[in-house]
């Protein structure tokens, strides 16, 4: 907190929950924080985040917005990590309050976090969120596949598995060809059932534009018309992942995950 006086705050259970979630997903913006904490008012959320920042519990950086402005994003600080007993702390390698320019890792993580926050905190009635997993290495020695994320939900007595891929429009068609091939192999080889103890899975792909979705759909369609669901990131941001708006590799009828 260079150049700022650290203030003392008494963390609430909601604050502690936020700090633990930051340890899981690395960075959150104010809107995502509101989903995680249930704080409804924008000013109230900003005020509390400001207090946590001044108390040295969270770090703050800024990202540019499509409209040409900037928004604050927050990550866990050492003081906050100690408070919730997090041993291994991920840290942005940028100065406090720096505007992040060309930081593709953070941009990708934020897109991924919209899926995570929606999956966990915008659940329809009767559905239960079970788990989220991040991957730092291939899921098995037989398949060099490193998904962006994985989560499970329980609905109607069934436990449903989902892999997640958050696309920023920077990966080539060749990369996507390889990813699709690996997911198809994962589905047909028995490796998924062996590792995850589930019968089947879906792959959710988010992309930055409709044009990008169309291109990825065409790539997927060469290999399968199953398991893949695609949606643009603006729609996920606005409506969540459980709205009946997902595209499939074939056809133009929007579908639900439930």
Secondary structure, DSSP 8 states (H G I E B T S, - for coil): -TTS--------HHHHHHHHHHHHHSEEEHHHHHHHH----HHHHHHHHHHHHHTTSEEEEEEE-TTS-EEEEEEE-HHHHHHTT-SS----SS-TT-EE-S-HHHHHHHHHHHHHHHHHHS--TTEEEEEEE--SS-SBTTB----SEEEEEEETTEEEEEEEEE--S-S-HHHHHHHHHHHHHHHHSSHHHHHH--S-EEEEEEESSHHHHHHHHHHHHTT-SSSEEEEEHHHHHHH-SSSS-BB-SS-S--B---
